[in-house]
Amino acid sequence: MTACIVGWSHSRFGKLEGRNLESLLVEVAKGALGDAGLSAADIDEVVVGTFNAGMERQEFISSLAFQADPDFRFTPSTRVENACATGSAAIHLGMKSIAAKRARFVLALGVEKMTAVSTADANASLLKASYLPETEGETAGFAGVFGHIAEKYFQRYGDHSEALARIAAKNHKNGSVNPLAHLQKDFGYDFCRAISDKNPLVAGPLKRTDCSPISDGAAALVLTDVETALAMKKAIAFRAAVQVNDFLPLESRDIVAFEGPAKAWAKALKASRLTLDDLSLVETHDCFTIAELIEYEAMGLTAPGQGARALAEGWVEKTGKLPINPSGGLKAKGHPVGATGVSMHVLAAMQLTGTAGPIQVQNADLAGVFNMGGAAVANYVSILSPLH
């Protein structure tokens, strides 16, 4: 253990009219400091994660959180980007500064404003997280990339449209009681399973309910070393924090195998000296339902091609043996790209402190987080537990 989370804050996710990057960052920066019982003067370093890629005109935002408090002035601050894993990249950079003893307290923030542009423009921006020589001319955006992955999976293992609908229904049910979620509605399995005017096919076998929404939002957390955290009012320790990157082109790897996520999970479980059975819950990167299905296999919950079994057996339900995405996941909570990784860690920390409200998993004491950038390219796994 090299770092702990000692405070956090999370905005509502959704189409947030009248909000911009600055107001979102200010909200969560103030909230995280207040939650940790610290002032801006206590922070030694700030790390801000945002993908942007043209969705907002304000590209240079490393000092934007300083608007929260003038005492941030002259604090080192860096903006990071690693596609949809940008939030985890911000956390990892902060943890490295703490491990190197260059900082005692780090404020890590993730933010995205996606709804100020048209859906077509947002999709074009998101496609920049793919290997462009492969996706030039793709009209469905990143849904087209994962639609291709779903087709490959179905070709190898059979049609699993029912499993994808079960994932969508599960996550919408969980998200319906999450006050922070973008989509707070339980659509039910039948709606998610059927193609309709309100749930049309988007790309390949993926329907609208198989795709995470375009969202605005922000989240922040405060990191410190273990010794300092022992004296704080609450502390969530990293039992493991692993990053594994794979090739960017899909043609360079077996995209259905999700080898990068599998490697990251194996390394994290080994580092923490735990097994998957030890975990109380997992927040995993369900940008599309096919991603969550393959992630069951990558984390070792089922064998390759058998992810649907985890749904059929009820293992991944909120009351199952390993609840997956009790928050509603990206599918219902929303996916403001730069904020997602930080959000996942904040929600896991809430679970481990018993403060998750209506999405609380009973007796949660160990949580896994899997955040993915691109199509299984930048892969981050964290294992978290209360320090005291």
PATI-858918 format. One line per 4 residues: their letters; for each residue x, y, z of C-alpha. Coordinates in nm, 4 decimals. Each point is the difference from the previous one (the first is absolute). Example, Ala and Ser with C-alpha at 12.3 -4.5 7.8 and 13.67 -1.06 7.14 Angstrom:
BEGIN
AS> 1.2300,-0.4500,0.7800; 0.1370,0.3440,-0.0660
// end
This chain:
BEGIN
MTAC> 0.0000,0.0000,0.0000; 0.1506,0.3302,-0.1085; -0.2980,0.2362,0.0077; -0.3456,0.0492,0.1464
IVGW> -0.3130,0.1920,-0.0956; -0.0991,0.2304,0.2874; -0.2693,0.2198,-0.1522; -0.2189,0.0175,-0.3079
SHSR> -0.2741,0.1785,-0.1881; -0.2246,-0.0878,-0.2951; -0.2277,0.2216,-0.2082; -0.3254,-0.1178,-0.1491
FGKL> 0.0601,-0.1510,-0.3456; -0.2248,0.0863,-0.2922; -0.0781,0.2724,-0.2492; 0.0857,0.2885,0.2290
EGRN> -0.1322,0.3186,-0.1532; 0.1866,0.3139,0.0966; 0.3004,-0.1912,0.1325; 0.3505,0.0133,-0.1476
LESL> 0.3371,-0.1560,0.0822; 0.0827,0.2759,0.2443; -0.3189,-0.0206,0.2046; 0.0189,-0.3796,0.0150
LVEV> 0.3639,0.0014,0.1127; -0.0672,0.2683,0.2613; -0.2927,-0.2009,0.1399; 0.1915,-0.3229,0.0502
AKGA> 0.3263,0.1650,0.1095; -0.1811,0.1786,0.2818; -0.1946,-0.3126,0.0840; 0.3035,-0.2285,0.0199
LGDA> 0.1961,0.2444,0.2165; -0.2942,0.0406,0.2347; -0.0534,-0.3752,0.0191; 0.3674,-0.0535,0.0891
GLSA> 0.0009,0.2842,0.2526; 0.2798,0.1775,-0.1874; 0.0588,0.3421,-0.1514; 0.1413,0.0870,-0.3427
ADID> 0.3238,0.1000,0.1751; 0.0434,-0.3634,0.1145; 0.0093,-0.1341,-0.3581; 0.3502,-0.0584,-0.1406
EVVV> -0.1029,-0.0976,-0.3520; -0.3071,0.0054,-0.2234; -0.0645,-0.2420,-0.2880; -0.2904,0.0631,-0.2359
GTFN> -0.1276,-0.2597,-0.2462; -0.2017,0.0908,-0.3073; -0.0249,-0.1518,-0.3478; -0.1721,0.2889,-0.1784
AGME> 0.1229,-0.0638,-0.3581; -0.1858,0.3084,-0.1164; -0.3241,-0.0359,0.1964; 0.0844,0.3201,0.1924
RQEF> 0.1904,0.3013,-0.1300; 0.1905,0.0361,0.3301; 0.2780,-0.2566,-0.0506; 0.2562,0.1234,0.2553
ISSL> -0.1600,-0.0674,0.3397; 0.2739,-0.1111,0.2410; -0.0453,0.3142,0.2135; -0.3761,0.0305,-0.0425
AFQA> -0.0718,-0.1670,0.3344; 0.1908,0.2865,0.1638; -0.3197,0.2028,-0.0439; -0.1286,-0.1931,0.2995
DPDF> 0.2409,0.1693,0.2417; 0.2728,0.2642,-0.0466; 0.2273,-0.2006,0.2303; 0.0527,-0.2467,-0.2856
RFTP> 0.2140,0.2623,-0.1739; 0.3548,-0.1177,-0.0784; -0.0832,-0.3669,0.0706; 0.1365,-0.2343,-0.2710
STRV> -0.2867,-0.1184,-0.2200; -0.0001,-0.2274,-0.3034; -0.2688,-0.1007,-0.2500; 0.0103,-0.3679,-0.1075
ENAC> -0.1819,-0.1985,-0.2698; -0.0223,-0.3738,-0.0653; -0.3280,-0.0342,-0.1891; -0.2851,-0.1385,0.2142
ATGS> 0.2526,-0.0939,0.2715; 0.1049,0.3631,0.0443; -0.1392,0.0164,0.3547; 0.2035,-0.3002,0.1124
AAIH> 0.3066,0.1505,-0.1690; -0.0454,0.3100,0.2175; -0.0199,-0.2148,0.3131; 0.3090,-0.2003,-0.0966
LGMK> 0.2047,0.3138,-0.0609; -0.0987,0.1263,0.3432; 0.0901,-0.3317,0.1608; 0.3441,0.0090,-0.1627
SIAA> 0.0704,0.3441,0.1484; -0.0980,-0.1294,0.3425; 0.2114,-0.3151,-0.0391; 0.2959,0.2159,-0.1017
KRAR> -0.0629,0.2206,0.3068; -0.0343,0.3055,-0.2216; -0.3484,0.0635,0.1371; -0.1899,-0.0714,0.3199
FVLA> -0.3474,0.0928,-0.1254; -0.1062,-0.0198,-0.3658; -0.3341,0.1123,-0.1403; -0.0964,-0.2161,-0.3008
LGVE> -0.2938,0.1155,-0.2084; -0.1792,-0.1261,-0.3104; -0.2390,0.2050,-0.2091; -0.1760,0.0052,-0.3357
KMTA> -0.2530,0.2256,-0.1701; -0.1386,-0.1972,-0.2945; -0.3464,0.1398,-0.0679; 0.0986,0.3478,-0.1225
VSTA> 0.0520,-0.1490,-0.3475; -0.2291,-0.2108,-0.2166; -0.0143,-0.3759,0.0445; 0.1713,-0.0407,-0.3375
DANA> 0.2842,0.2297,0.1040; 0.0362,-0.1748,0.3380; 0.0185,-0.3372,-0.1773; 0.2645,0.1361,-0.2360
SLLK> 0.2042,0.1188,0.2983; -0.0326,-0.3348,0.1775; 0.1143,-0.1867,-0.3091; 0.3402,0.1662,0.0474
ASYL> 0.0562,-0.2591,0.2743; 0.0165,-0.2688,-0.2705; 0.2691,-0.0816,-0.2574; -0.1115,0.2422,-0.2680
PETE> 0.1386,-0.1910,-0.3020; -0.2433,-0.2794,0.0999; -0.3013,0.2178,0.0791; 0.0155,0.2716,-0.2671
GETA> -0.3521,0.0367,-0.1357; -0.1657,-0.1726,0.2971; -0.3356,0.1785,0.0282; -0.1171,-0.1564,0.3290
GFAG> 0.2887,0.1363,0.2061; 0.1425,-0.2234,0.2713; -0.3197,-0.2037,-0.0071; 0.1196,-0.1159,-0.3408
VFGH> 0.3256,-0.1256,0.1544; -0.1797,-0.1966,0.2704; -0.2677,-0.1115,-0.2457; 0.2842,-0.1633,-0.1934
IAEK> 0.1278,-0.1617,0.3217; -0.3505,-0.1311,0.0761; -0.0258,-0.1496,-0.3492; 0.3358,-0.1745,0.0474
YFQR> -0.1101,-0.1334,0.3405; -0.3283,-0.1298,-0.1435; 0.1822,-0.1665,-0.2898; 0.2241,-0.1844,0.2443
YGDH> -0.2403,-0.0817,0.2828; -0.3503,0.0366,-0.1419; -0.2658,0.2699,0.0228; 0.0043,0.1489,0.3508
SEAL> -0.2512,0.2802,-0.0530; -0.1953,-0.1299,0.2992; 0.3043,0.0400,0.2270; 0.0586,0.3546,-0.1241
ARIA> -0.3622,0.0878,0.0760; 0.0338,-0.1484,0.3486; 0.3058,0.2167,0.0641; -0.1835,0.3108,-0.1187
AKNH> -0.3053,-0.0827,0.2130; 0.2135,-0.0732,0.3076; 0.1931,0.3232,-0.0254; -0.3071,0.2119,-0.0657
KNGS> -0.1711,-0.1579,0.3007; 0.3034,0.0812,0.2168; 0.0308,0.3502,-0.1424; -0.3684,0.0761,0.0547
VNPL> 0.0690,0.0516,0.3720; 0.3351,0.1774,-0.0399; -0.0604,0.3743,0.0557; 0.3232,0.0804,-0.1867
AHLQ> -0.0939,-0.1939,-0.3143; -0.0810,0.1468,-0.3396; -0.2749,-0.2539,-0.0755; -0.2063,-0.0711,0.3115
KDFG> -0.2563,-0.2306,-0.1558; -0.0506,-0.3763,0.0181; -0.0716,-0.0911,-0.3641; -0.0448,-0.3714,0.0664
YDFC> 0.1298,-0.2991,-0.1930; -0.2759,-0.0114,-0.2622; 0.0643,0.3562,-0.1148; 0.3769,-0.0558,-0.0099
RAIS> -0.0393,-0.3259,-0.1940; -0.2337,0.1213,-0.2737; 0.0875,0.2152,-0.2995; -0.2462,0.2894,-0.0134
DKNP> -0.0359,0.3612,-0.1074; 0.1233,0.1025,0.3459; 0.2702,-0.2674,0.0080; 0.1337,-0.0292,-0.3541
LVAG> 0.3078,-0.1814,-0.1201; 0.3016,0.2325,0.0133; 0.2914,-0.2093,-0.1273; 0.0230,-0.3720,-0.0707
PLKR> -0.2144,-0.1805,0.2596; 0.0197,0.2922,0.2456; -0.3203,0.1881,0.0759; -0.0327,0.3392,0.1655
TDCS> -0.0342,-0.1651,0.3411; 0.3354,-0.1714,-0.0586; 0.1806,0.3363,-0.0170; 0.0992,0.2366,0.2813
PISD> -0.1394,0.3538,-0.0341; 0.1867,0.3183,-0.0856; 0.0258,0.1762,0.3359; 0.1412,0.2983,0.1862
GAAA> 0.1483,-0.0341,0.3464; 0.2965,0.0077,0.2339; 0.1459,-0.1848,0.2981; 0.2966,0.0616,0.2277
LVLT> 0.1910,-0.1720,0.2770; 0.2841,0.0794,0.2374; 0.2959,-0.2369,0.0233; 0.2597,-0.0279,0.2736
DVET> 0.2551,-0.2453,0.1375; -0.0945,-0.2801,0.2383; 0.1670,0.1530,0.3044; -0.1888,0.3266,-0.0414
ALAM> -0.3233,-0.1823,-0.0794; 0.0098,-0.1857,0.3321; -0.0765,0.3293,0.1745; -0.2800,0.1016,-0.2388
KKAI> -0.3679,-0.0459,0.0779; -0.0366,-0.2512,-0.2852; 0.2403,-0.1716,-0.2355; -0.0347,-0.2450,-0.2869
AFRA> 0.3233,-0.1800,-0.0844; 0.1204,-0.1242,-0.3375; 0.0789,-0.3691,0.0468; 0.1034,0.0050,-0.3674
AVQV> 0.0133,0.2539,-0.2814; 0.0997,-0.1432,-0.3370; 0.0239,0.1416,-0.3503; 0.0409,-0.2154,-0.3125
NDFL> 0.0018,0.1419,-0.3518; -0.0550,-0.2024,-0.3174; 0.0432,0.0754,-0.3700; -0.2313,0.2674,-0.1418
PLES> -0.0967,-0.1668,-0.3333; -0.2681,-0.2665,0.0334; 0.1689,-0.2025,-0.2731; 0.3085,-0.0404,0.2209
RDIV> -0.1817,-0.2086,0.2623; -0.2874,-0.2369,0.0710; -0.2517,0.2666,0.0916; -0.2550,-0.2504,0.1319
AFEG> 0.2495,-0.1288,0.2580; 0.0517,0.3334,0.1826; 0.3539,-0.1089,0.0818; 0.1004,0.3388,0.1438
PAKA> -0.2849,0.0032,0.2540; 0.0707,-0.3639,0.0892; 0.3676,0.0773,0.0589; -0.0857,0.3041,0.2125
WAKA> -0.2425,-0.1999,0.2146; 0.2483,-0.2844,0.0484; 0.2761,0.2385,0.1049; -0.2284,0.1899,0.2400
LKAS> -0.1318,-0.3126,0.1708; 0.3526,-0.1359,0.0346; 0.1295,0.3293,0.1433; -0.2848,0.0154,0.2523
RLTL> 0.0330,-0.3712,0.0885; -0.3715,-0.0395,-0.0575; -0.2301,-0.1955,-0.2265; -0.3101,0.1213,-0.1797
DDLS> -0.2090,-0.1881,0.2578; 0.1340,0.2330,0.2700; -0.1513,0.3106,-0.1596; -0.3306,0.1457,0.1170
LVET> -0.0729,0.1818,-0.3258; 0.1512,0.1270,-0.3238; -0.0553,0.3230,-0.1889; 0.0916,-0.0921,-0.3578
HDCF> 0.0224,0.1902,-0.3277; -0.3299,-0.0691,-0.1782; 0.0288,0.2643,-0.2724; -0.1957,-0.2549,-0.2011
TIAE> -0.1713,-0.3126,0.1310; 0.2284,-0.2226,-0.2067; 0.2934,0.1498,0.1904; -0.1471,-0.1019,0.3368
LIEY> -0.0747,-0.3495,-0.1294; 0.3588,-0.0578,-0.1138; 0.1314,0.1594,0.3199; -0.1689,-0.2766,0.2029
EAMG> 0.2282,-0.2379,-0.1866; 0.3077,0.2234,0.0235; -0.0269,0.0319,0.3781; -0.0318,-0.3778,0.0308
LTAP> -0.3644,-0.0183,0.1071; -0.0701,-0.2427,-0.2854; 0.1923,-0.1775,-0.2737; 0.0281,0.1667,-0.3440
GQGA> -0.3289,-0.0043,-0.1856; -0.1978,-0.0775,0.3169; -0.0582,0.3521,0.1368; -0.3751,-0.0481,-0.0407
RALA> 0.0132,-0.2599,0.2779; 0.0771,0.2731,0.2556; -0.3326,0.1603,-0.0920; -0.2017,-0.3214,-0.0197
EGWV> 0.1237,-0.1041,0.3463; -0.0681,0.3467,0.1479; 0.3617,0.0376,0.1138; 0.0318,0.3628,-0.1162
EKTG> -0.3274,0.1303,0.1389; 0.0128,0.2402,0.2942; -0.0813,-0.2894,0.2352; 0.2144,-0.2536,-0.1870
KLPI> 0.3369,-0.1459,0.0954; 0.1859,0.2794,-0.1843; -0.2154,0.3073,-0.0671; 0.1190,0.1702,-0.3189
NPSG> -0.0760,0.3704,-0.0467; -0.2373,0.0570,0.2930; 0.0270,0.3687,-0.0939; -0.1646,-0.0674,-0.3357
GLKA> 0.3367,0.0095,-0.1726; 0.0807,0.2212,-0.2956; -0.3154,-0.1390,-0.1631; -0.2370,0.1778,0.2396
KGHP> 0.2189,0.2267,0.2133; 0.1450,0.1600,-0.3137; 0.3436,0.0236,-0.1565; 0.1532,0.3488,0.0083
VGAT> 0.3262,-0.1384,-0.1305; 0.2610,0.1795,0.2136; -0.2089,-0.0354,0.3157; -0.0805,-0.3709,-0.0272
GVSM> 0.3130,-0.1487,0.1603; -0.0142,0.2372,0.2960; -0.3736,-0.0600,0.0336; 0.0496,-0.3770,0.0188
HVLA> 0.2532,0.0393,0.2825; -0.2230,0.2456,0.1875; -0.3001,-0.2320,-0.0208; 0.2094,-0.2964,0.1135
AMQL> 0.1260,0.2066,0.2946; -0.3582,0.0865,0.0893; -0.0883,-0.3698,-0.0013; 0.2926,-0.0796,0.2301
TGTA> -0.0983,0.2701,0.2487; -0.3666,-0.1016,0.0008; -0.1044,0.3390,-0.1396; -0.1308,-0.1063,-0.3421
GPIQ> -0.3656,0.0461,0.0995; -0.2528,-0.1853,-0.2176; 0.2734,-0.1647,-0.2111; 0.1817,-0.1385,0.3062
VQNA> 0.1203,-0.3607,-0.0162; -0.0370,-0.1552,0.3425; 0.3179,-0.0650,0.2004; 0.2295,0.1212,-0.2765
DLAG> 0.3641,-0.0186,0.1083; 0.1970,-0.0576,-0.3224; -0.0707,0.1651,-0.3353; 0.1447,-0.0415,-0.3468
VFNM> 0.0065,0.2739,-0.2628; 0.0686,-0.0578,-0.3697; 0.0317,0.3094,-0.2224; 0.0822,-0.0370,-0.3690
GGAA> 0.1255,0.2477,-0.2597; -0.0817,-0.0731,-0.3627; -0.0944,-0.3530,-0.0998; 0.1897,-0.1840,0.2768
VANY> 0.3133,0.2096,-0.0644; 0.0701,0.1897,0.3256; -0.1072,-0.2302,0.2845; -0.0018,0.0946,0.3688
VSIL> -0.0976,-0.2251,0.2909; -0.0173,0.1140,0.3613; -0.0730,-0.2105,0.3081; -0.1255,0.2135,0.2886
SPLH> -0.0711,-0.0632,0.3675; -0.0506,0.2135,0.3127; 0.3278,0.0843,0.1767; -0.1638,0.0130,0.3410
// end
